[in-house]
Every structure is written in C-alpha cells, then in structure tokens.
C-alpha cells in the first residue's frame, strides 16, 4: 500500500509539472482573493463537483463563501460476517460544506435518522436501534488543480467521527485521512483514484482497528445533463482476512448548474463486502 501511495503522488507531481510548464492559469477564481466573508461571485463559480455519489471523493473544494449540501435521501446497507448479519437504513444523511477560502472547505456530516438492525446468523429475531447517527467533522484542502483548468487535481481530507448515535452508531470515536486525486483523461472522461486510511471502532470487542480502502472510478459525460460513474472499491481491515471488493454504478443527472440528482448501488464481489443502494442529491447556493 505504501508503494501505491508513492506511485500516485509521483504521477500527480509529474502531471502538475507538465501543466505548469504549459503556461500560467488565467482563471479569475485562482487570481482573486476570496474567502468565507468575501464569497466568489456567482458568475465565477466553478463547475459543481461534489464528493458523491461514489466512494471516491472529489479533490475540488467548495467555492469560498458558498454552502453546498450533499444528501442521501435514503441509503440501504446490508452487511454480513460469518456469524452476524446487519442491515442499516439511513434517511436524510446530510453533508454540509462551507468554502472557507480558495482551497479549503469545512464539512459536517449529520445522519439525521438511522435504523440499525442486527442478529446472529443462527437467530431469527432482529435487534433494532434507531435515532440520530454519528456526527463527523471534516476538513478538505486542495494542493493542486482546484481551479479545474489543469489535467490533475490533488487534495487531502482529514476527519473525525463522534459517537453521537448511541446504540445506532459505532460506539466510539473514529477518524482518518483521505487522499483523492482526479485525472482529466479526455474531453468527456475523468479518472478518480483515492486512498482512505482510517481508525474504526468495534463495539462488540470494545477496541479500535485499522482499515485501508483504495478505489478507482471512471466518470463519463454522456451529455450536458447526464453522466455515468463506474467504480471499483476494495478494502482491508484488521478484523478480517484478505481484501473485500465491490463494483459501484451510479447515473448522475445535472438538473441545473447548482443541482444534481443521483442514484445507484454497490454490488459486492465478496460475501463479506457491504451491499448498498441509494438515492440522493447535491445543491449549492
């Protein structure tokens, strides 16, 4: 995994050097000094590039002084281990983002209503917990390509997840680091690569464990209103042996310059990988 990280960083550096050699940026957003209290004018807003709907996030930040809301209207998650079955319903899973300055935004994830059901594999009865989920605070900083004019963009996201969900949450403080990279590989094609390293909490064993999750996604722009996302995700953690993988598919509908709608699913390639189905939207003001 260390070699993968180094390779991604080296490719990003080489591409950025080529972009800089080609000439300086003329983007009005890049040259102006905007911040939380001096918002980017609406006629200079960049293309809407949210983190959803895939696991691979966007390295682009929210324009300074603007609010962006990314929401799961509904998400169903099925999870199974050798001796345990879990099912989650998440309704109104809201991510609020605010652009602080040119290359940085702050984010708050608030699962407004979560239903968690679990049972042992040999038991017929589900045990239910419901309520507000675990709250997350995230900070994203873009180091390259935030003006969306170059062939590559790189950011780092740090986050902490607080155990505000009670029995419907994880039960402990969690946190990690995300490295998203976006590669513009054609007029209608984008390639996204990402590496997540985080520390999760196991309520049953009352201990933390490490998880590593790389992903690769391809985004194809069918036309001005419709895009298609195809993504491969694999993960390893200290609680399981081997890697578990899925293929994720999601159509994205651009209703306006500031409103997107999406839906899709995560289709597990391994018995113990999560299966997910979702519908959601992104809106910017």
C-alpha positions in Angstrom: 0.0 0.0 0.0 2.9 2.3 0.7 4.2 1.7 -2.9 0.7 2.5 -4.3 0.6 5.8 -2.4 4.1 6.8 -3.6 3.2 5.9 -7.2 0.0 8.1 -7.1 2.0 11.0 -5.6 4.7 10.7 -8.2 2.2 10.6 -11.1 0.5 13.7 -9.7 3.7 15.6 -9.3 4.8 14.8 -12.9 1.5 15.8 -14.3 1.4 19.1 -12.4 4.9 19.9 -13.6 3.8 19.4 -17.2 0.7 21.6 -16.6 2.9 24.4 -15.1 5.3 24.3 -18.0 2.4 24.7 -20.4 1.6 28.2 -19.1 0.1 30.0 -16.1 -3.6 29.9 -15.2 -5.9 32.7 -16.3 -8.8 31.6 -14.0 -10.4 34.6 -12.3 -11.1 32.4 -9.3 -7.5 31.4 -9.0 -6.2 35.0 -9.1 -8.7 36.7 -6.8 -8.6 36.7 -3.0 -11.9 35.2 -1.9 -12.8 33.8 1.5 -15.7 33.0 3.8 -16.7 36.6 4.2 -15.9 37.7 0.6 -17.7 35.0 -1.5 -16.8 34.1 -5.0 -19.3 35.9 -7.3 -21.9 33.6 -8.7 -20.9 34.3 -12.3 -17.4 32.9 -11.4 -18.5 29.7 -9.7 -16.7 26.6 -10.9 -18.4 23.5 -12.2 -20.3 21.7 -9.5 -18.0 18.7 -8.4 -19.5 17.0 -5.3 -17.9 14.1 -3.4 -21.0 11.9 -4.0 -22.2 9.5 -5.3 -19.2 7.1 -5.2 -16.7 6.2 -2.5 -14.0 8.1 -4.5 -14.4 11.7 -3.4 -13.7 14.9 -5.4 -10.4 16.8 -4.7 -12.2 20.0 -5.5 -13.3 22.3 -2.7 -16.5 24.3 -2.4 -16.1 27.9 -3.7 -15.1 30.3 -1.0 -18.1 31.8 0.9 -20.7 29.3 -0.6 -22.7 26.5 1.0 -23.1 23.1 -0.6 -25.4 20.4 0.7 -24.9 16.7 -0.3 -27.6 14.4 0.9 -28.6 10.7 0.9 -32.3 10.8 0.7 -32.3 7.1 1.5 -29.5 4.5 1.7 -29.8 0.8 2.4 -26.7 -1.1 3.6 -26.6 -4.9 4.0 -23.6 -6.3 5.8 -22.7 -9.9 6.8 -19.9 -11.7 8.6 -19.6 -15.4 9.3 -21.7 -15.2 12.5 -23.5 -11.9 12.2 -26.0 -10.1 10.0 -26.5 -6.3 9.9 -28.9 -4.0 8.0 -28.9 -0.2 8.1 -31.4 2.3 6.8 -30.1 5.9 6.6 -32.6 8.7 5.8 -31.6 12.3 5.3 -27.8 11.6 5.7 -26.8 15.3 5.2 -23.3 16.6 4.5 -23.0 20.4 4.9 -20.0 22.0 3.2 -18.8 25.6 3.5 -15.9 27.1 1.5 -13.5 28.8 3.9 -11.1 30.2 1.4 -9.6 29.5 -2.1 -8.5 25.9 -1.5 -10.1 24.8 1.8 -13.6 23.9 2.9 -15.1 22.5 6.2 -17.7 19.8 6.2 -20.2 18.4 8.7 -21.9 15.0 8.2 -25.1 14.6 10.0 -27.1 11.3 9.7 -30.5 12.7 10.8 -32.2 9.3 11.1 -30.6 5.9 11.2 -32.2 2.5 11.7 -29.8 -0.3 12.5 -30.9 -4.0 12.7 -28.6 -6.8 13.6 -28.9 -10.5 14.5 -26.6 -13.5 14.9 -26.6 -15.8 11.9 -28.4 -18.6 13.8 -31.1 -16.3 15.3 -34.4 -15.4 13.5 -35.0 -12.2 15.5 -33.6 -8.8 14.6 -32.5 -6.4 17.3 -33.4 -2.8 16.3 -31.8 0.6 17.2 -32.8 3.9 15.7 -32.2 7.6 16.0 -29.6 10.2 15.1 -26.4 8.8 13.8 -22.7 9.5 14.4 -21.7 13.1 13.6 -18.5 13.7 11.5 -16.4 16.8 11.1 -14.1 17.0 8.0 -11.6 19.5 6.6 -10.5 19.3 2.9 -7.5 21.2 1.5 -6.7 21.1 -2.2 -3.0 21.3 -3.1 -3.2 21.2 -6.9 -5.7 21.9 -9.6 -8.6 23.5 -7.6 -9.3 25.9 -10.5 -10.3 22.9 -12.6 -8.1 24.1 -15.5 -5.3 21.5 -15.3 -5.2 17.8 -16.0 -4.9 16.7 -12.4 -6.2 17.8 -9.0 -5.0 16.5 -5.6 -6.4 17.1 -2.1 -6.2 15.7 1.4 -9.2 15.3 3.7 -8.9 14.8 7.5 -11.9 13.7 9.5 -13.1 12.7 13.0 -16.4 10.9 13.7 -18.0 11.4 17.1 -20.1 8.7 18.8 -23.3 10.8 18.9 -25.6 8.0 17.6 -25.8 5.9 20.8 -26.8 2.4 20.0 -27.4 3.3 16.4 -23.8 4.4 16.0 -20.4 2.8 16.2 -20.0 3.4 19.9 -16.5 5.1 19.7 -14.6 8.0 18.3 -13.3 7.2 14.8 -11.1 9.2 12.3 -8.8 9.1 9.3 -7.3 10.6 6.2 -8.5 10.6 2.6 -6.2 11.2 -0.4 -8.4 11.9 -3.5 -6.8 12.5 -7.0 -8.7 13.5 -10.1 -7.3 12.9 -13.6 -8.8 14.6 -16.7 -8.1 12.0 -19.3 -10.3 13.1 -22.2 -13.0 15.6 -23.3 -15.7 13.6 -21.6 -13.7 11.3 -19.3 -12.5 11.7 -15.8 -10.5 9.2 -13.7 -10.6 9.3 -9.9 -8.2 7.5 -7.6 -8.3 7.5 -3.9 -6.8 6.0 -0.7 -8.6 6.1 2.7 -6.8 5.1 5.8 -8.8 5.3 9.0 -9.3 4.0 12.5 -12.7 2.4 13.2 -14.3 1.1 16.4 -15.7 -2.3 17.1 -18.5 -2.1 19.7 -18.6 -5.8 20.4 -14.9 -6.1 21.1 -14.6 -2.6 22.5 -11.5 -1.8 20.5 -10.2 0.2 17.5 -8.9 -1.3 14.3 -7.2 0.0 11.2 -8.9 0.0 7.8 -7.3 0.7 4.3 -9.6 1.3 1.3 -8.3 2.2 -2.2 -10.7 2.9 -5.0 -10.7 3.8 -8.7 -13.6 5.4 -10.5 -14.3 6.4 -14.1 -16.8 9.2 -14.9 -18.2 9.5 -18.5 -20.2 12.6 -19.5 -22.9 11.4 -21.8 -24.2 14.9 -22.4 -24.7 18.2 -20.5 -27.4 16.6 -18.3 -26.2 13.0 -17.8 -23.0 11.4 -16.5 -22.3 7.7 -15.6 -20.0 6.6 -12.8 -18.3 3.2 -12.7 -16.2 2.5 -9.6 -14.1 -0.3 -8.2 -13.5 -0.4 -4.4 -11.5 -2.8 -2.3 -10.8 -2.7 1.4 -8.8 -4.5 4.1 -9.1 -4.2 7.9 -7.6 -5.8 10.9 -10.8 -7.6 11.8 -10.9 -9.7 8.6 -8.5 -11.7 6.5 -7.9 -10.7 2.9 -9.4 -8.0 0.8 -13.1 -7.4 0.1 -14.3 -5.7 -3.1 -17.3 -4.2 -4.9 -18.3 -2.6 -8.2 -20.3 0.6 -7.8 -22.5 2.1 -10.5 -24.4 5.4 -10.4 -26.0 7.6 -13.1 -25.7 11.4 -12.3 -28.3 13.9 -13.6 -27.4 17.6 -13.8 -30.7 19.4 -13.3 -29.1 22.8 -13.2 -25.6 24.3 -12.7 -26.2 24.1 -9.0 -28.3 21.0 -8.6 -27.5 17.3 -9.2 -29.5 14.1 -8.6 -28.0 10.6 -8.4 -28.9 7.0 -7.6 -27.1 3.7 -7.7 -25.7 0.7 -6.0 -22.6 -1.0 -4.6 -22.6 -4.6 -5.9 -20.4 -6.9 -3.7 -17.8 -9.2 -5.3 -17.2 -10.9 -1.9 -19.6 -12.5 0.6 -18.5 -10.1 3.4 -18.5 -6.9 1.4 -21.3 -4.4 2.0 -24.2 -4.2 -0.4 -25.6 -0.7 -0.8 -28.4 1.0 -2.7 -29.0 4.8 -2.5 -30.7 7.9 -4.0 -29.6 11.4 -3.2 -28.8 14.9 -4.5 -26.4 17.9 -4.3 -27.4 21.5 -4.2 -25.2 24.7 -4.0 -26.1 28.2 -3.1 
